[in-house]
Each structure stands twice: as C-alpha cells, then as structure tokens.
Amino acid sequence: MHKCKLILIGCVTIHGLTDCTPIKPDGPCFEPNNLRSHASFVLNRYYQINGRIEEVCYFRNSSITVFKDPSYGDCQY
C-alpha cells in the first residue's frame, strides 16, 4: 500500500475520524479515486472536527488552507 495512504488511514484511526463512508467505493466523494482527493476530504473533516483552528492543520507544508468550498455534486465537505 502507498505510504501516504497508510498515513491517511492512521490519521483517520488515531484521531477518531471513523466515518470514511463518503470516500469509499459508491460514496459521494469516492471519485476522483486518487490520494489527493481522498486526502483533501479526510484532512478537511479533521479540520472541522477540531474546531476549524488553523494550527491543527499544520502537516509540515503538505496542506494548505483554502477559502472556496471544495464540495461538488453530492460530495459535501
């Protein structure tokens, strides 16, 4: 399994984000089926759960804060 994907899975498990249904096959955020898209969803969920505090999203320059809602179709961030 790709190293980044393992990190995402670990992040989801460690921080209590257990509902990954939207990025699973047949979920509204599964497509596009790539690490960038799934990571974006998971990290945004992490940000939301942790009170929308920018400091909780410091991932050693591997993420950025965006101001435009990235939701699309039935995929709601």
C-alpha positions as CSV (number, residue, x, y, z in Angstrom):
1,M,0.0,0.0,0.0
2,H,1.2,3.5,-0.8
3,K,3.0,5.2,2.2
4,C,0.7,8.3,2.0
5,K,-2.4,6.2,2.0
6,L,-1.2,4.4,5.2
7,I,-0.6,7.8,6.8
8,L,-4.1,8.8,6.0
9,I,-5.6,5.6,7.3
10,G,-3.5,6.1,10.5
11,C,-4.6,9.7,10.9
12,V,-8.2,8.7,10.5
13,T,-7.9,6.0,13.1
14,I,-5.8,7.8,15.6
15,H,-7.9,11.0,15.6
16,G,-11.3,9.3,15.8
17,L,-12.5,10.1,12.3
18,T,-14.1,6.7,11.7
19,D,-16.7,7.6,9.1
20,C,-14.9,7.3,5.8
21,T,-18.0,6.2,4.0
22,P,-18.0,9.2,1.7
23,I,-14.6,8.3,0.2
24,K,-15.3,4.5,0.0
25,P,-16.5,3.0,-3.3
26,D,-20.0,4.1,-4.1
27,G,-19.6,7.0,-1.7
28,P,-20.4,10.5,-2.9
29,C,-16.7,11.6,-2.6
30,F,-15.0,8.4,-4.0
31,E,-14.5,9.9,-7.4
32,P,-12.0,11.0,-8.4
33,N,-10.4,7.9,-6.9
34,N,-7.0,9.3,-6.1
35,L,-4.9,10.0,-3.0
36,R,-5.1,13.8,-3.4
37,S,-8.9,13.9,-3.5
38,H,-9.3,11.4,-0.6
39,A,-6.7,13.2,1.5
40,S,-8.4,16.5,0.9
41,F,-11.7,15.1,2.2
42,V,-10.1,13.5,5.2
43,L,-8.0,16.5,6.2
44,N,-10.9,18.8,5.8
45,R,-13.0,16.6,8.1
46,Y,-10.1,16.6,10.6
47,Y,-10.1,20.4,10.5
48,Q,-13.9,20.6,11.0
49,I,-13.8,18.1,13.9
50,N,-11.0,20.1,15.6
51,G,-12.9,23.4,15.7
52,R,-11.7,24.9,12.4
53,I,-8.5,26.0,14.1
54,E,-5.7,26.6,11.5
55,E,-3.0,25.3,13.9
56,V,-4.4,21.8,14.0
57,C,-3.8,21.5,10.2
58,Y,-0.1,22.1,10.2
59,F,1.2,19.0,8.4
60,R,4.7,20.1,7.5
61,N,3.8,22.0,4.4
62,S,1.8,19.2,2.9
63,S,-1.6,21.0,3.1
64,I,-3.0,24.5,2.5
65,T,-6.0,26.3,3.7
66,V,-8.5,27.1,1.0
67,F,-11.3,29.6,1.2
68,K,-13.5,28.2,-1.5
69,D,-15.8,25.3,-0.6
70,P,-14.4,22.3,-2.5
71,S,-17.7,20.4,-2.4
72,Y,-19.0,19.1,-5.7
73,G,-22.1,17.2,-6.7
74,D,-23.3,15.1,-3.8
75,C,-19.8,15.3,-2.1
76,Q,-20.2,17.8,0.7
77,Y,-17.1,18.9,2.6
